[in-house]
Amino acid sequence: MTWISVKDKLPENVEDVLIVYDKSVYVGVWWPDSAVIFANQPGMYDDTIPKNEVTHWMPLPPPPTVTK
């Protein structure tokens, strides 16, 4: 997976994504009609990030496959 610039493409609405904001990586939800992203980072929860300050994003990777 590679980082996507918000100048090139935006995430789908209500998509869980990794985002780059202020030189840090967050897990966030891209909501359609919101000016902010609701994001989490280790030690920082329920934070809101202005969408216009996000520089890059990528879809979350698939979860690991668990074998028994």
HUWO-V240207 format. One record per backbone hydrogen bond with DSSP energy under -0.5 kcal/mol. CO is the residue of the C=O (numbers start at 1). NH is the residue of the N-H. If there is no record, write none. Layout:
co nh
CO NH
CO NH
This chain:
co nh
4 57
5 8
5 9
12 15
15 30
16 60
17 28
18 58
19 21
19 26
20 55
20 56
21 24
24 21
26 19
26 28
27 40
28 17
29 31
29 38
30 14
30 15
31 34
35 51
37 39
37 49
38 29
39 47
40 27
41 44
44 41
47 39
49 37
50 53
51 54
53 22
55 6
56 20
57 4
58 18
64 66
65 67
